[in-house]
Amino acid sequence: MESFLLLFAVILLAGVWTARLGNRLGFPVLIGFVAVGVVVGPGGFHITPPVPLTWVKYVGYIALILILFEGGLHTSIARIRKAWLPAMSLATLGVLISAFIMAVLSYYLLQLPVYAAAMVGVAVSSTDAAAVFSMLSGRPLRRHLVDILEVESGTNDPMAFFLTLVLIQWSISGHGPFWHAAGYVVEMFALQMCVGLVVGVAVGFAGSFINQRIKLDTGGLYPTLSLAFALLSYSLAVLFHGSGFLSVYIASVVMGNRRLEHRYSIIRFHEGLAWTMQILMFVVLGFQVTLGRLSSIALPGLALAVGALFIARPTAVWLSTLGMKLQWKEKHFLSWAGLRGAVPIVLVVTADLSSARTPPVMIDAVFFVVIASTLIQGLTVKPLARKLDLFEDAPSDGVLELVAIARENAIVLPVEVTESSRFIDRQMVDIPFPQNTLCYALIRGTKVIVPRGATHIQPGDKLLVLSDRRHIQELRDLFEKELVGNPALLP
């Protein structure tokens, strides 16, 4: 037990250090996570025992649930309205086009059976927006491009999983006549997406409703409550034969666009959880890498990666966005910004663990494409965005750093005015606050008032006082007859 916890801690520390080093040096952090897995895994120093593919699948599924949920919390409905047409076209038609091209390339380059080649094609057609944004190092991309990439990555995973399940079933039992197979695909697609959409909306509204009404004693339980609804949205949708991943994304979008108690704590909790699961997922994937196996398919794997980067994704982007109001340079960037994440590996592992006929080379080939995509596109996506002038103006890093430093000393002190207070019926301007101190909100009953100098203080008023932590004792002395709460740091 102690050895496992020690190894787990070392992996997390190595992942955090790799992320920090990657951001400073400009190399893709996901590659760093995989490298940690290769070093400590069976393909490196044999520190960890071999990890079964079943574990890889389960870790991948849980990680994808949490990553999708965290992404949806940051996605506004207004942004979806603006980006839904190109994003949904990329997530459906774009995935089909890319999957077809990659299936043909896999069939000829890897000499795979038809169904196995199709599974590889579908697996490598899914993209990961988080990988793109991590490589931009905080530089603000044009807003509508960010919206397209985020919505596409949140919705193309369900499409890729659906196609993989269809191919697995056809590989096992056949598909029959063409029209029968086409009808089955349309029927199953409608069922999965509709159920996923309905369950996601229902769970999202239920989650936000309960969040607002439950009134928990401690704020630390609100993130746990949101985590429960993330898992509930997936499991309920799958139970009713729907798309669990679509349900998770929709539920988080609904919750993120409604009022949430302790919103900041919830969002920060899920950001940390998503990063933790990304580290674990890619490290576990690194456990599966054997350099000898990868070198054995180096030439066809490299050709497949070139096809994914320079043929499949650009063709899918340009065809699926025909007639849409996107500049040529924006389409060019979208073509190059289709980085692959862990989803392709999880998809091909799902196929490998099924009863379908899946040659072992499939996993190595998909892994090769993912590594090549992350390395080549990851190192060039930021220079390309700069070359195409797709960055927007934003505060400099120095300004943001000063804000962060200031927040380290800033506190919010809650004060409740009692009947015996000497400030009753006095104006806000008459309170001798310390230097650099401000009462920025006054809560009176159920109303929130932005106080002005002429605002009169009444019994029962609750003041939120913003100040420097060095003035805490001075404020306590000032409000000696009031109920003074514990100071809180700014979020």
N, C-alpha and C positions, 0 to 999 in steps of 0.2 A: 504493500500500500504506500509506504513512504517513498519507495523508489519511483512508483508511478506518479505521485504528486510532485516529486522533484523533477522528473522528466517533463511533466506538464508545465511546471513553472518555467523551466529552462526554455521550452519551446515558445511560450508566450513572450518571455523576455527577448528571445532572439527575434521573434516576429516584430515586436515593437521597435527594437534597435534597427532591424532591417528596413522598416518603414521610414524611420527617421533618416537613416543613411541614404535610402533611395531618393527621398525628397530633396536632400541636400546635393546629391551627386547627379540626379536627373535620370536614374535608371528605373524601370518599372518595378514597383514594390511587390507586385504579385510574383514576379520572377524570384525576388528575394525570399518570399515565403516558400516557394517550391524548392529553392536551393537549400533552405534549412531542412526540409523533409528529406532531400536527397542525401545530405551530409549525415544526418542522424539515423536514417532508415537503412533497410537491408542493402540498398545499392551503394551505401557509403561506409560508415564506420560500424554498422550493425549494432548501434546503441539500442534501437527498438526492434522488437520481433516483427515478422511479416504481418501486415494488417490485411484481413480478409476483404474482398471486394464488397461484401455485404455491409461492412462497417463504412466503407467509402460511400456507398449509396446512402445509408442512413444519415451520416454526417453531412453529406451534400444536400439532401432533402431538407434537413433542419436548418442548415445554413441559408439555403435559398429562401425558405419561408421567412426567416428573420431579416435577411437582406432586402427582400421585396417589401416587407412591411415597413422597414425603416425608410426606404425610398418613397413609398406612397405617402408617408406622413409629411414629406416636404413638397408634395405635388399639389398645387392649387387647381380647383375646378376651372378657374378663368384661364390658366395656362393650358389645360387640356383642351378647352374649347378652341383655342388658337392653333393648337398643334395636332389635333386629333386626325385630320385627314392625311397629311403625309406620314405621321407616325403609325397610324393603323394600316396604311397601305404598305409601309415598310415591314410591319410586323406580320402581315398576312401574305400579300402578293410577293413582297420582297423575300420573305423566307422561302416561299415555294420556288421562286426563280433561282435563288442562291442554292437551295437544296438540290434542285435538278442539275445544275451545272456541276456542283461538287460530286453528285452521285455518278455522273458520267465520267468525270476525271478519276474518281476512286475505282470505278469498274475497270478502266483501262490501265491506270498506273499501278494499282495494287492487285489486279487480277482477282477481285472479289466477286462472289455471287451477287446477283442483282439486288436481292433484299439487303444484304450486308452493305453493299455500296450505297444503297439508298439511305440506310441508317447513318452511315458516316456523313453523307451529304446533309441530312437533316441536322445532325449533331453540331456540325461546324457552321451552321447558318445562324445560330443564336448569338447575339452580341451582348456586351456588358458596358453600360454607360458609366458605371462607377470607375471602371478601369480608365476610361477616357478622361474623366474629370480629375482623377488622381494624378494623371500625367500633365495636366495643365497647370498644376502647382498653384491653384487659387486664382489664376488669371481669368477674368470674367469673359466668357465667350458670349457672342450675340445671344440675347435672351431667347429668341424663337428657335435657335439651333439647340440650345440647352433643353428646351421643352420637347423638341422632336426626339432627341436622343434619350431623354428620360422616359417619355411615354412609350417609345419604341421598345426600349430594353425591358420595361415593366410588362409589356404585352406580347413580346415575341417569344418569351419563355413558355407560356401556355401553348402557343401554336406549335413550337418545336416538340414539346412533350406529347401533344396530341398526335402529331404525325409519327413520332417514334412508337407510340402505343399501337397505332394503326398498322404500321409496318411489322411490328412484332406479331400481331395477331394474324396478319396475312402470311407471314413466314411460317407460322405454325400450322394454320388450317387452310391456307389458300384464300383467294378472293373471288373465285367464280367468274361469271360473265362480267364484261366491262361495265354495263349499265347497272348491274346489281352492286358492283364494288363502288361505283361513283355514288349511287344512292345511299349506300351504307356510310360512306365518308361524310356526305352532306348531313345525314341524319345524326351521326355521332358528333360532328362538329357543332351543330346547332344545340344538341343536348348538353355537351360539355361547357360550351361558352355561355349558354343561357343560364344553366344551373349555377355556374361559377359567378356570373354577374348578379343573379338574384340573391344567392347566399351571401356574397360579399357586401352587397348593399344592406341586406337585413342585419348582418352581424355588425357592420359599421355603425348603423343607426342605433342598434342595441348597445354597442360598446360605448358610444358617446352619451347615450341616455343614462346608462348606469353610472358612468363616470361622473356625470353632473349631479346625480341624485344620491349616491351611496354614502357620501360624507364620512369617509374613513378617518380614524383617529390619528393616523400618521401618514404624512405625504409619501413615505417610502413604499407604500403599498399600491399607489396608483400606477407606477410602471409595471408592477407584477400583474395588475388587472389588465393592462393593455397587452401584455405578453400572452395572457390567457386567451384573449380574443383573437390574437394573431394565430395561435394554434387551433382555436375553435373554428375560425373561418376556413382553414385548410381541411380539417378533418370532416366537417359537416358537408362541404362541397364534394369531397371524394366519396363520402358515404352515400350521397345521392347521385353518384356517377357524373359529377361535374368536374371542372378544372379547378383543382385546389389552389394552384399558384395564381390564377386569375382572381379567384375569390380573395386571397390574401391581399393582393395589390389593391383591389377595389375597396375592401374593408378599410384598409389603412388610408386610402384617399378620402373616403367618407369621414372617417374619424378625424383626420388631419384638417378637414375643412369645416368642422363644427367646433363649438366651444368645448374645451377640455380643461378640467381642473388639473393643476400642476402640469401644464403643457410642457414647460421647459424641462422639468425632471423626466417626463416621459420621453421626450425627443432625445435628450442626452443619454438616457439609459439605452435606448434602442440604437443610437449611433455607436456607443461603446460595444453593445452586444453584436452589432453587425460587423464591426471591425474584428472582434474576437473570433467570430465564426469564419470570417474570411481567412484569418491567420490559420485556424485549425483546418479548414477545408483544403487550403493549398498546401499546407504542410503534409496532411494525410495523402494528398495526391502525389506529393513528392516522394512519399514512402513507396509508391508503386513504380517509380522510375528506375529503370536499369539501363545504364549507359550503353551496355553491350547490345541490348535489344533495340534501342533507338538507333544506334549506328548501323544496324543491319538493314534498316529501311531508310537510311539517310537520303539517298537519291530520290526515290519515289515520294518520300515524305516532304522533302524540300520542294519538289515539283507540285505536290498537292497544296503546300502552303502558298507558293507563288500563284497558283490558280485561285485560291481563296482570296488573296489580297488584291490581285491585279485583274481578275476576270469576274469571279462570282459576285463579290460585293459591289463593285462599280456597276456591273450590268443590272443587278437587282435594284440599286438606288436610282439609276437613270430611267429604267423602265417603269418602276412603281411610282415615280414622281412626275411622270409626263403630264403636262398641262397645269402643273401647280406653280404658284408664284414663288419660285426659289431661284436665286441667282446661280449662274453656272459655277461660281467659286464655292457657294454653299453646298451644292450637290457634290462638288469635288471633295470638299471636306467631309461630308457625310459618307462618301464612298470610302475614305481612308480611315474614318473614325469608328469603323465597325470592329473594335477589339473584341476578341473572344475571352471569356472568363472561365469559370468552373463549370458552367452549364453543359458545354459539349462533353466534358469528361463524365459528368453525372449521367447524361443521356446514354452515352455508349456503354457505361457500366450497367445501367438499367437493362439495356438490350442484352449484354453479356450474361447477366444473371437470370434472364428469362429462358424459356425453352426453345427460343429461336436459334437457328444455326448462325453462330457469330464467330468467325475466325479470330484468334488471339491478336492478329496484327491490327485489328480495328482500333483497339485501345491505344496502341503505340502510334498509329497514324493520326488519330485525333489529338493525342497529346503533342505530337510533333507540330501540328497546325496551330494549336493553342500557344505553345512556347514561341514559335516563329512569329505569330501575330502579335503577341505581347511584346516581344523584343523589338521587332522591326517597326511596327506601327507605334508602339509605346514611346520609342526614342525619337520619332519623327513627327508625331501629331502636333506637338506644341510649336516646333518651327514652321510647320505647314500652316497652322492657324495664324501665326505671325506674318508669314509670307503673303497670305491671302487677305490680310488686314481684317480678321474676324474678331479681334478682341475689342472690348468696350472699355471706356475710361472708368477707373475705380480709384478709391483712396489708395495711396501708396502703402507699402508694407510698413514704413516708418510710422505713419499715422495710426494704423491698426495696432502696431506694437505699443504706441503710447496709450491708446485706449485700454489695451490689456493691462499695462502697468498701473494705470489709474484705477482700474477695477479691483486690483489687489488690495487697495487701501479703502475703497468706498464701502460703506455699510448702509443698510436700511434699518432704522429703529422704529418699531411700532409703539405708539403712546396712546393710552385711552384716558380722556379727560373725565375726572370724577366730580362729584357734587361740591367737594371742598376745594377745588382748584382755584388758584388765584388768577387764572387766565380766563375764567368764565365772563362772557360779555365783552371781552377785550378783542381788539382787532389783531389779525395775524401779524401786522407790522409792528405791534407793540411787544411781541415776544422777543427777548434778547438772545437770539440764536448765536452760537459760536460762529466764527469766521468760516466761510465756504460751507455753510449748512443751509438746507432748503427743505421746507415742508411741501412736498410735491403732490400730495393727495390727502383729502379729508373724507372719511367715510361717515356719513350721517344716516343711520338706519340702513336702508337698502340702496341709498344713493351714493355715488362716488363724485365728489366735488373737487375741481381743480382750484385750490385756494388762491386768493389774491390778497394784497395788503389790507384791503378793507373788509375781508371776510371775518365775521364775528364767531368766536368760539362758544360752543354750547355744551352742556353736560352730556356725556355719552359719546361725544365725537371721538373718532379714532384717527390719529394723525400718523402719516407715514413720512418719517424724517430722513432725508438723505444727507449723509455727512461723511467725514473722515473718521476712520476707526480710532484715531488719537483723541477724538472729542467725545467718546462714549461716556466717560465718567462725568465730564462737564455737562452733558445732556441729562444724565441721571440726576445730577444736582439741580439742574434747572427745573426738571419736572419731578421734584421730590414728592409732591402730593398726588401725582398721577400714577396710573398703572403703566409701567414701562416694561415692554417685552424684551426678549433676547435679540441682539443685533444679528442681522443676516447679511451675508455677502451678496453683492450684485451677481445675477446670473451671467 
